[in-house]
């Protein structure tokens, strides 16, 4: 039995991608990937991406700000991890910097301190050095700055 793949006209693909972008902020990379999965030719992809940009369905700066805000507030990622993940999505350095600047320094440190206090309580380890390592690994993986992490580890774990 032959598997037939659905084909789209440029107009159909435009509508579909407008909905895709309206539902949730997207970056260029995600849009191009989606169009490629829809078996669109490169010329059609360029045409549709330009259309989405012109009609403000696609906005890299808006995407970066939303992404950074969400990952910080919901997943509690630090700036290093957010920056790394945005780079993986081919977001420009300027947009990454703008997105990170949207995070209030005071709010950033407050959240870090709050989750650090909680984390320290949850680590069941009697060896101080192992406990510090577990603490540091947790925060470094989530992209918090190392100077913050080690300072806090020394302050909370004695």
C-alpha positions as CSV (number, residue, x, y, z in Angstrom):
1,X,0.0,0.0,0.0
2,X,1.5,3.3,-1.1
3,X,1.7,6.1,1.5
4,X,0.6,9.3,-0.1
5,X,2.0,12.5,1.4
6,X,-0.2,15.5,1.7
7,X,0.8,18.4,-0.5
8,X,-0.1,22.0,0.2
9,X,-0.5,25.1,-2.0
10,X,1.5,28.1,-0.9
11,X,-1.8,29.7,0.3
12,X,-2.8,26.7,2.3
13,X,0.7,26.5,3.9
14,X,0.5,30.3,4.7
15,X,-2.8,29.8,6.5
16,X,-1.5,26.8,8.3
17,X,1.7,28.6,9.5
18,X,-0.2,31.7,10.5
19,X,-2.2,29.5,12.8
20,X,1.0,27.7,14.0
21,X,2.6,31.1,14.8
22,X,-0.5,32.6,16.4
23,X,-0.9,29.7,18.7
24,X,2.5,30.1,20.3
25,X,5.6,32.3,19.6
26,X,7.9,30.6,17.2
27,X,11.4,31.2,16.0
28,X,12.5,31.1,12.3
29,X,14.1,27.8,12.7
30,X,10.9,26.1,14.0
31,X,8.9,27.6,11.1
32,X,11.4,26.5,8.4
33,X,11.5,23.1,10.0
34,X,7.6,22.8,9.9
35,X,7.5,23.9,6.3
36,X,10.2,21.4,5.4
37,X,8.1,18.7,7.0
38,X,5.2,19.8,4.9
39,X,7.4,19.1,1.8
40,X,7.5,22.8,0.7
41,X,10.2,23.8,-1.8
42,X,12.8,26.3,-0.7
43,X,11.3,29.1,-2.8
44,X,7.9,28.6,-1.2
45,X,9.5,28.5,2.3
46,X,11.2,31.8,1.7
47,X,7.9,33.3,0.4
48,X,6.0,32.1,3.4
49,X,8.6,33.2,6.0
50,X,8.6,36.7,4.4
51,X,4.8,36.8,4.6
52,X,4.8,35.8,8.3
53,X,7.4,38.4,9.1
54,X,5.5,41.2,7.2
55,X,2.3,40.3,9.0
56,X,4.0,40.1,12.4
57,X,3.3,36.4,12.9
58,X,7.0,35.8,13.2
59,X,9.1,38.1,15.3
60,X,12.5,36.9,16.6
61,X,12.9,39.6,19.3
62,X,9.4,38.9,20.7
63,X,10.1,35.1,20.6
64,X,13.4,35.5,22.5
65,X,11.8,37.7,25.2
66,X,8.9,35.3,25.6
67,X,11.2,32.3,25.7
68,X,13.6,33.8,28.2
69,X,10.7,34.9,30.5
70,X,9.0,31.5,30.4
71,X,12.1,29.4,31.0
72,X,13.1,31.7,33.9
73,X,9.7,31.9,35.6
74,X,8.4,28.4,35.0
75,X,11.5,26.2,34.6
76,X,13.8,28.3,36.9
77,X,16.6,28.4,34.4
78,X,19.5,30.8,34.8
79,X,20.7,33.2,32.2
80,X,23.5,30.9,30.9
81,X,21.1,28.1,30.0
82,X,18.5,30.5,28.5
83,X,21.3,32.1,26.3
84,X,22.6,28.6,25.3
85,X,19.1,27.4,24.3
86,X,18.4,30.6,22.3
87,X,21.8,30.3,20.4
88,X,20.8,26.7,19.5
89,X,17.7,28.2,17.9
90,X,19.8,30.6,15.8
91,X,18.6,33.7,17.6
92,X,20.8,36.7,17.1
93,X,23.2,37.9,19.9
94,X,21.3,41.3,20.1
95,X,18.0,39.6,20.6
96,X,19.4,37.2,23.2
97,X,20.9,40.1,25.1
98,X,17.6,42.1,25.0
99,X,15.7,39.1,26.2
100,X,18.1,38.5,29.2
101,X,17.9,42.2,30.0
102,X,14.1,41.9,30.4
103,X,14.7,39.7,33.5
104,X,14.9,42.0,36.5
105,X,18.2,41.6,38.4
106,X,16.4,41.7,41.8
107,X,13.8,39.1,40.7
108,X,16.6,36.9,39.3
109,X,18.5,36.9,42.6
110,X,15.3,36.5,44.7
111,X,14.3,33.4,42.7
112,X,17.8,32.0,42.9
113,X,18.0,32.5,46.7
114,X,14.5,31.0,47.2
115,X,15.2,27.8,45.2
116,X,18.7,27.5,46.7
117,X,17.2,27.4,50.2
118,X,14.7,24.8,49.1
119,X,17.3,22.7,47.3
120,X,19.7,22.6,50.2
121,X,16.9,21.2,52.4
122,X,16.1,18.5,49.9
123,X,19.7,17.1,49.5
124,X,20.0,14.1,51.7
125,X,23.8,13.9,52.0
126,X,25.9,14.0,55.2
127,X,29.3,14.6,53.5
128,X,29.6,18.3,53.1
129,X,31.7,18.2,50.0
130,X,29.3,15.7,48.2
131,X,26.4,17.9,49.3
132,X,28.1,21.0,47.9
133,X,28.8,19.2,44.6
134,X,25.1,18.0,44.3
135,X,24.0,21.5,45.0
136,X,26.4,23.1,42.5
137,X,25.6,20.5,39.8
138,X,21.9,21.1,40.1
139,X,22.2,24.9,39.5
140,X,25.0,24.8,37.0
141,X,23.0,22.4,34.8
142,X,20.1,24.9,34.9
143,X,22.4,27.7,33.8
144,X,22.9,29.7,36.9
145,X,26.2,31.7,37.0
146,X,28.9,29.8,38.8
147,X,30.0,32.6,41.1
148,X,26.4,32.8,42.4
149,X,26.2,29.0,42.9
150,X,29.5,28.5,44.7
151,X,29.0,31.6,46.9
152,X,25.5,30.2,47.9
153,X,26.8,26.7,48.4
154,X,29.5,28.0,50.8
155,X,27.0,30.2,52.6
156,X,24.3,27.5,53.1
157,X,26.3,24.3,53.4
158,X,28.7,24.2,56.4
